[in-house]
Amino acid sequence: MAQLFNPLQKPSQATANKLAIYLDEVNWVSDTNLLTLSVGLLSDATNVTSLGLNLHYDTSKVSYTEETAYSLNPATGADTVGKGIDAILTNGSSTAAGHVQKTDTLDLDGSSATTAYVDAYWTTTYDASTNSMSAWPGSADVKLYDINFTVTDTSSPISFRFSADSNGLKEGYSLSTASQDDISIDLTLTPDDVVQAITLGYEDSAGAHTALGNQSLIFVSSSSENTTVSMTSGTLGPLSQEISFTHVEFSSQSYDHGIAISDVVLQLRDIVGLSNLSGTQKIAADIDGDGGVAISDVVSNLRHIVGLDTVEQCALVNTSDQLVTRLTNSTIADLTLIQLGDVDLSSTFFV
């Protein structure tokens, strides 16, 4: 058995009101083409009451054979290791009609790369000794199950993805963004094969990309734990662990923010419909990150311009103009840094 590179590692910390699904291990037995994913849950609470979780996959690459007898009664049933789902979390009540394969006709994960899924459900149970419902899962970090597939096509990486049944989630909770990303399992990659390579630069309004200089970035999370990482010639220094963040800031605010009245004009033109911002300019205009450009974003820029406040937040985007809020010590990416508020992308970030 060989342990493969894990593309969905456990976050370094839980995030409020988010359920982080992660892979504890990815194991591959080439002799039998057995691929096993060990699935875990990290949350900010020991009692999330219930969970409905779907694991989607590509049936042109893997096949799945259920072990119905064990799945229907995991607390007492005999588990045939290597078939269907193994080691199911038995705290609470586990159901899913035997964890059988279902065709993803409704495209529940929003991915054209997956064609079927296996669902699993857990819910709290009544504890007669305390005359109350038991806490589920009972711990903030738990292993949910191991799931086994037979690989039928080893020629290229295999696509997986998680989605949630919203009816099975604790009120106010949702899956973390990373938990819903595409998961690509490469049978040729081991943990030692992947090395972090993250380059950072900025982009002008003409699309020209320039590497950032030797500075330090602060990755700001929703909690009080922030992470400062240095850059050398546009390459981010090594990460000791995965980091999740809402935005980034420079360790020194003495740099060219690039925010001027011209940026306010662009924001206002977008708000009233005279022009439509898109891509990185749209992200830069949305200072509060609520998904739209509004008067509140204009006010933030005006306060910065007249010196009443400073817009410190920057954002990282990938080559698809998607916001990046998670990095690991195996991330390979060419990222662009955007100063929020700098709609015309004029900032050079020079100190």
Contacts in CASP RR format, 6 or more apart in sequence:
PFRMAT RR
TARGET T0000
AUTHOR 0000-0000-0000
METHOD contacts of the structure
MODEL  1
MAQLFNPLQKPSQATANKLAIYLDEVNWVSDTNLLTLSVGLLSDATNVTS
LGLNLHYDTSKVSYTEETAYSLNPATGADTVGKGIDAILTNGSSTAAGHV
QKTDTLDLDGSSATTAYVDAYWTTTYDASTNSMSAWPGSADVKLYDINFT
VTDTSSPISFRFSADSNGLKEGYSLSTASQDDISIDLTLTPDDVVQAITL
GYEDSAGAHTALGNQSLIFVSSSSENTTVSMTSGTLGPLSQEISFTHVEF
SSQSYDHGIAISDVVLQLRDIVGLSNLSGTQKIAADIDGDGGVAISDVVS
NLRHIVGLDTVEQCALVNTSDQLVTRLTNSTIADLTLIQLGDVDLSSTFF
V
1 27 0 8 1.000
1 28 0 8 1.000
1 29 0 8 1.000
2 27 0 8 1.000
2 28 0 8 1.000
2 29 0 8 1.000
2 30 0 8 1.000
2 190 0 8 1.000
3 25 0 8 1.000
3 26 0 8 1.000
3 27 0 8 1.000
3 28 0 8 1.000
3 190 0 8 1.000
3 191 0 8 1.000
4 26 0 8 1.000
4 27 0 8 1.000
4 28 0 8 1.000
4 185 0 8 1.000
4 186 0 8 1.000
4 187 0 8 1.000
4 189 0 8 1.000
4 190 0 8 1.000
4 191 0 8 1.000
5 26 0 8 1.000
5 186 0 8 1.000
5 189 0 8 1.000
5 190 0 8 1.000
5 191 0 8 1.000
5 193 0 8 1.000
5 194 0 8 1.000
5 330 0 8 1.000
6 23 0 8 1.000
6 24 0 8 1.000
6 25 0 8 1.000
6 26 0 8 1.000
6 191 0 8 1.000
7 23 0 8 1.000
7 26 0 8 1.000
7 183 0 8 1.000
7 184 0 8 1.000
7 185 0 8 1.000
7 330 0 8 1.000
8 21 0 8 1.000
8 22 0 8 1.000
8 23 0 8 1.000
8 178 0 8 1.000
8 179 0 8 1.000
8 181 0 8 1.000
8 183 0 8 1.000
9 22 0 8 1.000
9 23 0 8 1.000
9 242 0 8 1.000
9 328 0 8 1.000
9 330 0 8 1.000
10 20 0 8 1.000
10 22 0 8 1.000
10 24 0 8 1.000
10 40 0 8 1.000
10 42 0 8 1.000
10 141 0 8 1.000
10 242 0 8 1.000
11 20 0 8 1.000
11 22 0 8 1.000
11 42 0 8 1.000
11 176 0 8 1.000
11 178 0 8 1.000
11 242 0 8 1.000
11 244 0 8 1.000
11 326 0 8 1.000
12 241 0 8 1.000
12 242 0 8 1.000
12 243 0 8 1.000
12 244 0 8 1.000
13 221 0 8 1.000
13 223 0 8 1.000
13 225 0 8 1.000
13 244 0 8 1.000
14 20 0 8 1.000
14 42 0 8 1.000
14 43 0 8 1.000
14 44 0 8 1.000
14 140 0 8 1.000
15 44 0 8 1.000
15 176 0 8 1.000
15 221 0 8 1.000
15 222 0 8 1.000
15 223 0 8 1.000
15 244 0 8 1.000
16 44 0 8 1.000
16 222 0 8 1.000
16 223 0 8 1.000
17 44 0 8 1.000
17 172 0 8 1.000
17 173 0 8 1.000
17 174 0 8 1.000
18 43 0 8 1.000
18 44 0 8 1.000
18 173 0 8 1.000
18 174 0 8 1.000
18 175 0 8 1.000
18 176 0 8 1.000
19 41 0 8 1.000
19 42 0 8 1.000
19 43 0 8 1.000
19 48 0 8 1.000
19 51 0 8 1.000
19 164 0 8 1.000
19 169 0 8 1.000
19 170 0 8 1.000
19 173 0 8 1.000
19 174 0 8 1.000
19 175 0 8 1.000
19 176 0 8 1.000
19 179 0 8 1.000
20 41 0 8 1.000
20 42 0 8 1.000
20 43 0 8 1.000
20 175 0 8 1.000
20 176 0 8 1.000
20 178 0 8 1.000
20 179 0 8 1.000
21 39 0 8 1.000
21 40 0 8 1.000
21 41 0 8 1.000
21 53 0 8 1.000
21 144 0 8 1.000
21 162 0 8 1.000
21 175 0 8 1.000
21 176 0 8 1.000
21 179 0 8 1.000
22 39 0 8 1.000
22 40 0 8 1.000
22 41 0 8 1.000
22 42 0 8 1.000
22 179 0 8 1.000
23 37 0 8 1.000
23 38 0 8 1.000
23 39 0 8 1.000
23 40 0 8 1.000
23 183 0 8 1.000
24 38 0 8 1.000
24 39 0 8 1.000
24 40 0 8 1.000
24 143 0 8 1.000
25 36 0 8 1.000
25 37 0 8 1.000
25 38 0 8 1.000
26 35 0 8 1.000
26 36 0 8 1.000
26 37 0 8 1.000
26 38 0 8 1.000
26 185 0 8 1.000
27 35 0 8 1.000
27 36 0 8 1.000
27 38 0 8 1.000
28 34 0 8 1.000
28 35 0 8 1.000
28 36 0 8 1.000
28 151 0 8 1.000
28 187 0 8 1.000
29 35 0 8 1.000
30 187 0 8 1.000
32 150 0 8 1.000
33 150 0 8 1.000
33 151 0 8 1.000
33 152 0 8 1.000
33 154 0 8 1.000
34 82 0 8 1.000
34 148 0 8 1.000
34 149 0 8 1.000
34 150 0 8 1.000
34 151 0 8 1.000
35 62 0 8 1.000
35 148 0 8 1.000
35 149 0 8 1.000
35 150 0 8 1.000
35 151 0 8 1.000
35 158 0 8 1.000
35 185 0 8 1.000
35 187 0 8 1.000
36 82 0 8 1.000
36 86 0 8 1.000
36 146 0 8 1.000
36 147 0 8 1.000
36 148 0 8 1.000
36 149 0 8 1.000
37 55 0 8 1.000
37 146 0 8 1.000
37 147 0 8 1.000
37 149 0 8 1.000
37 160 0 8 1.000
37 185 0 8 1.000
38 143 0 8 1.000
38 145 0 8 1.000
38 146 0 8 1.000
39 53 0 8 1.000
39 55 0 8 1.000
39 143 0 8 1.000
39 144 0 8 1.000
39 145 0 8 1.000
39 146 0 8 1.000
39 147 0 8 1.000
40 141 0 8 1.000
40 142 0 8 1.000
40 143 0 8 1.000
40 144 0 8 1.000
41 51 0 8 1.000
41 137 0 8 1.000
41 141 0 8 1.000
41 142 0 8 1.000
41 144 0 8 1.000
42 140 0 8 1.000
42 141 0 8 1.000
43 140 0 8 1.000
43 141 0 8 1.000
43 173 0 8 1.000
44 140 0 8 1.000
45 140 0 8 1.000
45 170 0 8 1.000
46 135 0 8 1.000
46 137 0 8 1.000
46 138 0 8 1.000
46 139 0 8 1.000
46 140 0 8 1.000
47 124 0 8 1.000
47 135 0 8 1.000
47 136 0 8 1.000
47 138 0 8 1.000
48 136 0 8 1.000
48 137 0 8 1.000
48 169 0 8 1.000
48 170 0 8 1.000
48 173 0 8 1.000
49 123 0 8 1.000
49 124 0 8 1.000
49 133 0 8 1.000
49 136 0 8 1.000
49 170 0 8 1.000
50 121 0 8 1.000
50 122 0 8 1.000
50 123 0 8 1.000
50 124 0 8 1.000
50 136 0 8 1.000
50 168 0 8 1.000
50 169 0 8 1.000
50 170 0 8 1.000
51 120 0 8 1.000
51 121 0 8 1.000
51 122 0 8 1.000
51 123 0 8 1.000
51 136 0 8 1.000
51 137 0 8 1.000
51 144 0 8 1.000
51 164 0 8 1.000
51 168 0 8 1.000
51 169 0 8 1.000
52 119 0 8 1.000
52 120 0 8 1.000
52 121 0 8 1.000
52 122 0 8 1.000
52 164 0 8 1.000
52 165 0 8 1.000
52 167 0 8 1.000
52 168 0 8 1.000
52 169 0 8 1.000
53 119 0 8 1.000
53 120 0 8 1.000
53 121 0 8 1.000
53 144 0 8 1.000
53 162 0 8 1.000
53 163 0 8 1.000
53 164 0 8 1.000
53 165 0 8 1.000
54 108 0 8 1.000
54 109 0 8 1.000
54 117 0 8 1.000
54 118 0 8 1.000
54 119 0 8 1.000
54 120 0 8 1.000
54 162 0 8 1.000
54 163 0 8 1.000
54 164 0 8 1.000
54 165 0 8 1.000
55 117 0 8 1.000
55 118 0 8 1.000
55 119 0 8 1.000
55 120 0 8 1.000
55 147 0 8 1.000
55 160 0 8 1.000
55 161 0 8 1.000
55 162 0 8 1.000
56 104 0 8 1.000
56 108 0 8 1.000
56 109 0 8 1.000
56 111 0 8 1.000
56 114 0 8 1.000
56 116 0 8 1.000
56 117 0 8 1.000
56 160 0 8 1.000
56 161 0 8 1.000
56 162 0 8 1.000
56 163 0 8 1.000
57 64 0 8 1.000
57 114 0 8 1.000
57 115 0 8 1.000
57 116 0 8 1.000
57 117 0 8 1.000
57 149 0 8 1.000
57 158 0 8 1.000
57 159 0 8 1.000
57 160 0 8 1.000
57 161 0 8 1.000
58 113 0 8 1.000
58 114 0 8 1.000
58 115 0 8 1.000
58 158 0 8 1.000
58 159 0 8 1.000
58 160 0 8 1.000
59 101 0 8 1.000
59 115 0 8 1.000
59 116 0 8 1.000
60 115 0 8 1.000
60 152 0 8 1.000
60 153 0 8 1.000
61 151 0 8 1.000
61 152 0 8 1.000
61 153 0 8 1.000
61 156 0 8 1.000
61 158 0 8 1.000
61 159 0 8 1.000
62 149 0 8 1.000
62 150 0 8 1.000
62 151 0 8 1.000
62 152 0 8 1.000
62 158 0 8 1.000
63 149 0 8 1.000
63 150 0 8 1.000
63 152 0 8 1.000
64 84 0 8 1.000
64 101 0 8 1.000
64 116 0 8 1.000
64 118 0 8 1.000
64 147 0 8 1.000
64 148 0 8 1.000
64 149 0 8 1.000
64 150 0 8 1.000
65 83 0 8 1.000
65 84 0 8 1.000
65 150 0 8 1.000
66 84 0 8 1.000
66 85 0 8 1.000
66 98 0 8 1.000
66 99 0 8 1.000
66 100 0 8 1.000
66 101 0 8 1.000
66 118 0 8 1.000
67 79 0 8 1.000
67 80 0 8 1.000
67 83 0 8 1.000
67 84 0 8 1.000
67 85 0 8 1.000
67 99 0 8 1.000
68 98 0 8 1.000
68 99 0 8 1.000
68 100 0 8 1.000
69 77 0 8 1.000
69 78 0 8 1.000
70 77 0 8 1.000
70 78 0 8 1.000
70 79 0 8 1.000
70 80 0 8 1.000
70 85 0 8 1.000
70 88 0 8 1.000
71 84 0 8 1.000
71 85 0 8 1.000
71 88 0 8 1.000
71 96 0 8 1.000
71 98 0 8 1.000
71 99 0 8 1.000
72 97 0 8 1.000
72 98 0 8 1.000
74 88 0 8 1.000
74 90 0 8 1.000
74 94 0 8 1.000
75 90 0 8 1.000
75 94 0 8 1.000
79 86 0 8 1.000
79 87 0 8 1.000
82 146 0 8 1.000
82 148 0 8 1.000
83 148 0 8 1.000
84 99 0 8 1.000
84 147 0 8 1.000
84 148 0 8 1.000
85 99 0 8 1.000
85 118 0 8 1.000
85 120 0 8 1.000
85 145 0 8 1.000
85 146 0 8 1.000
85 147 0 8 1.000
85 148 0 8 1.000
86 145 0 8 1.000
86 146 0 8 1.000
86 147 0 8 1.000
86 148 0 8 1.000
87 143 0 8 1.000
87 145 0 8 1.000
87 146 0 8 1.000
88 94 0 8 1.000
88 120 0 8 1.000
88 144 0 8 1.000
88 145 0 8 1.000
89 122 0 8 1.000
89 137 0 8 1.000
89 142 0 8 1.000
89 143 0 8 1.000
89 144 0 8 1.000
89 145 0 8 1.000
91 122 0 8 1.000
91 134 0 8 1.000
91 136 0 8 1.000
91 137 0 8 1.000
91 138 0 8 1.000
91 142 0 8 1.000
92 122 0 8 1.000
92 123 0 8 1.000
92 124 0 8 1.000
92 125 0 8 1.000
92 134 0 8 1.000
92 136 0 8 1.000
92 137 0 8 1.000
93 122 0 8 1.000
93 123 0 8 1.000
93 124 0 8 1.000
93 125 0 8 1.000
94 120 0 8 1.000
94 121 0 8 1.000
94 122 0 8 1.000
95 121 0 8 1.000
95 122 0 8 1.000
95 123 0 8 1.000
96 118 0 8 1.000
96 119 0 8 1.000
96 120 0 8 1.000
96 121 0 8 1.000
99 118 0 8 1.000
99 119 0 8 1.000
99 120 0 8 1.000
100 118 0 8 1.000
101 116 0 8 1.000
101 117 0 8 1.000
101 118 0 8 1.000
102 116 0 8 1.000
102 117 0 8 1.000
102 118 0 8 1.000
102 119 0 8 1.000
103 115 0 8 1.000
103 116 0 8 1.000
104 114 0 8 1.000
104 115 0 8 1.000
104 116 0 8 1.000
104 117 0 8 1.000
108 117 0 8 1.000
108 163 0 8 1.000
109 117 0 8 1.000
109 161 0 8 1.000
109 162 0 8 1.000
109 163 0 8 1.000
109 180 0 8 1.000
110 161 0 8 1.000
110 163 0 8 1.000
111 159 0 8 1.000
111 161 0 8 1.000
111 182 0 8 1.000
113 159 0 8 1.000
113 161 0 8 1.000
113 182 0 8 1.000
114 159 0 8 1.000
114 160 0 8 1.000
114 161 0 8 1.000
117 163 0 8 1.000
118 147 0 8 1.000
119 165 0 8 1.000
120 144 0 8 1.000
120 145 0 8 1.000
121 165 0 8 1.000
121 168 0 8 1.000
122 136 0 8 1.000
122 137 0 8 1.000
122 144 0 8 1.000
123 136 0 8 1.000
123 168 0 8 1.000
124 133 0 8 1.000
124 134 0 8 1.000
124 135 0 8 1.000
124 136 0 8 1.000
125 133 0 8 1.000
125 134 0 8 1.000
125 136 0 8 1.000
126 132 0 8 1.000
126 133 0 8 1.000
126 134 0 8 1.000
127 133 0 8 1.000
127 134 0 8 1.000
151 158 0 8 1.000
151 187 0 8 1.000
154 187 0 8 1.000
157 184 0 8 1.000
157 185 0 8 1.000
157 186 0 8 1.000
157 187 0 8 1.000
158 184 0 8 1.000
158 185 0 8 1.000
158 187 0 8 1.000
159 182 0 8 1.000
159 183 0 8 1.000
159 184 0 8 1.000
160 183 0 8 1.000
160 184 0 8 1.000
160 185 0 8 1.000
161 180 0 8 1.000
161 181 0 8 1.000
161 182 0 8 1.000
161 183 0 8 1.000
162 175 0 8 1.000
162 179 0 8 1.000
162 180 0 8 1.000
162 183 0 8 1.000
163 175 0 8 1.000
163 180 0 8 1.000
164 174 0 8 1.000
164 175 0 8 1.000
166 174 0 8 1.000
169 175 0 8 1.000
176 244 0 8 1.000
177 325 0 8 1.000
177 326 0 8 1.000
178 244 0 8 1.000
178 326 0 8 1.000
194 330 0 8 1.000
194 332 0 8 1.000
195 330 0 8 1.000
195 332 0 8 1.000
196 236 0 8 1.000
196 237 0 8 1.000
196 238 0 8 1.000
196 239 0 8 1.000
196 328 0 8 1.000
196 329 0 8 1.000
196 330 0 8 1.000
196 331 0 8 1.000
196 332 0 8 1.000
197 235 0 8 1.000
197 331 0 8 1.000
197 332 0 8 1.000
197 333 0 8 1.000
198 235 0 8 1.000
198 236 0 8 1.000
198 237 0 8 1.000
198 327 0 8 1.000
198 331 0 8 1.000
198 332 0 8 1.000
198 333 0 8 1.000
198 335 0 8 1.000
199 211 0 8 1.000
199 234 0 8 1.000
199 235 0 8 1.000
199 236 0 8 1.000
199 333 0 8 1.000
199 334 0 8 1.000
199 335 0 8 1.000
200 211 0 8 1.000
200 212 0 8 1.000
200 217 0 8 1.000
200 231 0 8 1.000
200 234 0 8 1.000
200 235 0 8 1.000
200 236 0 8 1.000
200 316 0 8 1.000
200 335 0 8 1.000
200 336 0 8 1.000
200 337 0 8 1.000
201 209 0 8 1.000
201 210 0 8 1.000
201 211 0 8 1.000
201 212 0 8 1.000
201 234 0 8 1.000
201 335 0 8 1.000
201 336 0 8 1.000
201 337 0 8 1.000
202 209 0 8 1.000
202 210 0 8 1.000
202 212 0 8 1.000
202 336 0 8 1.000
202 337 0 8 1.000
202 338 0 8 1.000
202 345 0 8 1.000
202 347 0 8 1.000
202 348 0 8 1.000
202 349 0 8 1.000
203 209 0 8 1.000
203 210 0 8 1.000
203 280 0 8 1.000
203 336 0 8 1.000
203 338 0 8 1.000
203 345 0 8 1.000
204 210 0 8 1.000
204 345 0 8 1.000
204 346 0 8 1.000
205 281 0 8 1.000
205 344 0 8 1.000
205 345 0 8 1.000
205 346 0 8 1.000
207 345 0 8 1.000
209 336 0 8 1.000
210 348 0 8 1.000
211 233 0 8 1.000
211 234 0 8 1.000
212 231 0 8 1.000
212 234 0 8 1.000
212 337 0 8 1.000
212 349 0 8 1.000
213 231 0 8 1.000
213 232 0 8 1.000
213 233 0 8 1.000
213 234 0 8 1.000
213 349 0 8 1.000
214 230 0 8 1.000
214 231 0 8 1.000
214 232 0 8 1.000
214 233 0 8 1.000
214 234 0 8 1.000
215 230 0 8 1.000
215 231 0 8 1.000
215 250 0 8 1.000
215 251 0 8 1.000
215 252 0 8 1.000
215 255 0 8 1.000
215 349 0 8 1.000
215 351 0 8 1.000
216 228 0 8 1.000
216 229 0 8 1.000
216 230 0 8 1.000
216 231 0 8 1.000
216 250 0 8 1.000
216 251 0 8 1.000
216 252 0 8 1.000
217 228 0 8 1.000
217 229 0 8 1.000
217 230 0 8 1.000
217 231 0 8 1.000
217 236 0 8 1.000
217 248 0 8 1.000
217 249 0 8 1.000
217 250 0 8 1.000
217 251 0 8 1.000
217 314 0 8 1.000
218 226 0 8 1.000
218 227 0 8 1.000
218 228 0 8 1.000
218 248 0 8 1.000
218 249 0 8 1.000
218 250 0 8 1.000
218 251 0 8 1.000
219 226 0 8 1.000
219 227 0 8 1.000
219 228 0 8 1.000
219 229 0 8 1.000
219 243 0 8 1.000
219 245 0 8 1.000
219 248 0 8 1.000
219 327 0 8 1.000
220 226 0 8 1.000
220 245 0 8 1.000
220 246 0 8 1.000
220 247 0 8 1.000
220 248 0 8 1.000
220 249 0 8 1.000
220 313 0 8 1.000
221 227 0 8 1.000
221 243 0 8 1.000
221 244 0 8 1.000
221 245 0 8 1.000
221 246 0 8 1.000
222 246 0 8 1.000
226 245 0 8 1.000
227 243 0 8 1.000
227 245 0 8 1.000
228 251 0 8 1.000
229 236 0 8 1.000
229 237 0 8 1.000
229 239 0 8 1.000
230 237 0 8 1.000
231 237 0 8 1.000
236 327 0 8 1.000
238 329 0 8 1.000
239 327 0 8 1.000
239 328 0 8 1.000
239 329 0 8 1.000
239 331 0 8 1.000
240 329 0 8 1.000
241 328 0 8 1.000
241 329 0 8 1.000
242 326 0 8 1.000
242 327 0 8 1.000
242 328 0 8 1.000
242 329 0 8 1.000
243 326 0 8 1.000
243 327 0 8 1.000
243 328 0 8 1.000
244 325 0 8 1.000
244 326 0 8 1.000
245 325 0 8 1.000
245 326 0 8 1.000
246 325 0 8 1.000
247 313 0 8 1.000
247 314 0 8 1.000
247 315 0 8 1.000
247 340 0 8 1.000
248 313 0 8 1.000
248 314 0 8 1.000
248 315 0 8 1.000
248 316 0 8 1.000
248 337 0 8 1.000
249 312 0 8 1.000
249 313 0 8 1.000
249 314 0 8 1.000
250 312 0 8 1.000
250 314 0 8 1.000
250 349 0 8 1.000
252 351 0 8 1.000
253 310 0 8 1.000
253 312 0 8 1.000
254 351 0 8 1.000
255 347 0 8 1.000
255 349 0 8 1.000
255 350 0 8 1.000
255 351 0 8 1.000
256 347 0 8 1.000
256 348 0 8 1.000
256 349 0 8 1.000
256 350 0 8 1.000
257 304 0 8 1.000
257 310 0 8 1.000
257 311 0 8 1.000
257 339 0 8 1.000
257 341 0 8 1.000
257 342 0 8 1.000
257 347 0 8 1.000
258 339 0 8 1.000
258 342 0 8 1.000
258 346 0 8 1.000
258 347 0 8 1.000
258 348 0 8 1.000
259 301 0 8 1.000
259 304 0 8 1.000
259 305 0 8 1.000
259 311 0 8 1.000
259 339 0 8 1.000
259 341 0 8 1.000
259 342 0 8 1.000
259 347 0 8 1.000
260 305 0 8 1.000
260 346 0 8 1.000
261 305 0 8 1.000
262 343 0 8 1.000
262 344 0 8 1.000
262 346 0 8 1.000
263 284 0 8 1.000
263 285 0 8 1.000
263 301 0 8 1.000
263 341 0 8 1.000
263 342 0 8 1.000
263 343 0 8 1.000
263 344 0 8 1.000
264 298 0 8 1.000
264 301 0 8 1.000
264 302 0 8 1.000
264 305 0 8 1.000
266 275 0 8 1.000
266 277 0 8 1.000
266 281 0 8 1.000
266 285 0 8 1.000
266 343 0 8 1.000
266 344 0 8 1.000
267 277 0 8 1.000
267 285 0 8 1.000
267 293 0 8 1.000
267 297 0 8 1.000
267 298 0 8 1.000
267 301 0 8 1.000
267 341 0 8 1.000
267 343 0 8 1.000
268 298 0 8 1.000
269 275 0 8 1.000
270 276 0 8 1.000
270 277 0 8 1.000
270 282 0 8 1.000
270 285 0 8 1.000
270 293 0 8 1.000
271 293 0 8 1.000
271 294 0 8 1.000
271 295 0 8 1.000
271 298 0 8 1.000
277 285 0 8 1.000
277 293 0 8 1.000
277 343 0 8 1.000
279 321 0 8 1.000
280 317 0 8 1.000
280 321 0 8 1.000
280 336 0 8 1.000
280 338 0 8 1.000
280 345 0 8 1.000
281 343 0 8 1.000
281 344 0 8 1.000
281 345 0 8 1.000
282 292 0 8 1.000
282 293 0 8 1.000
283 315 0 8 1.000
283 317 0 8 1.000
283 321 0 8 1.000
283 323 0 8 1.000
283 338 0 8 1.000
283 340 0 8 1.000
284 315 0 8 1.000
284 338 0 8 1.000
284 339 0 8 1.000
284 340 0 8 1.000
284 341 0 8 1.000
284 342 0 8 1.000
284 343 0 8 1.000
284 345 0 8 1.000
285 292 0 8 1.000
285 293 0 8 1.000
285 297 0 8 1.000
285 341 0 8 1.000
285 343 0 8 1.000
286 292 0 8 1.000
286 293 0 8 1.000
286 297 0 8 1.000
286 340 0 8 1.000
287 296 0 8 1.000
287 297 0 8 1.000
287 300 0 8 1.000
287 301 0 8 1.000
287 311 0 8 1.000
287 313 0 8 1.000
287 340 0 8 1.000
287 341 0 8 1.000
288 294 0 8 1.000
288 296 0 8 1.000
288 297 0 8 1.000
288 300 0 8 1.000
289 340 0 8 1.000
297 341 0 8 1.000
300 309 0 8 1.000
300 311 0 8 1.000
300 341 0 8 1.000
301 311 0 8 1.000
301 341 0 8 1.000
303 309 0 8 1.000
304 310 0 8 1.000
304 311 0 8 1.000
304 341 0 8 1.000
311 339 0 8 1.000
311 340 0 8 1.000
311 341 0 8 1.000
313 340 0 8 1.000
314 337 0 8 1.000
314 338 0 8 1.000
314 339 0 8 1.000
314 340 0 8 1.000
315 323 0 8 1.000
315 337 0 8 1.000
315 338 0 8 1.000
315 340 0 8 1.000
316 323 0 8 1.000
316 324 0 8 1.000
316 325 0 8 1.000
316 335 0 8 1.000
316 336 0 8 1.000
316 337 0 8 1.000
316 338 0 8 1.000
317 323 0 8 1.000
317 324 0 8 1.000
317 335 0 8 1.000
317 336 0 8 1.000
317 338 0 8 1.000
318 324 0 8 1.000
318 333 0 8 1.000
318 334 0 8 1.000
318 335 0 8 1.000
318 336 0 8 1.000
319 334 0 8 1.000
324 333 0 8 1.000
324 335 0 8 1.000
327 333 0 8 1.000
337 349 0 8 1.000
338 345 0 8 1.000
339 347 0 8 1.000
339 349 0 8 1.000
END
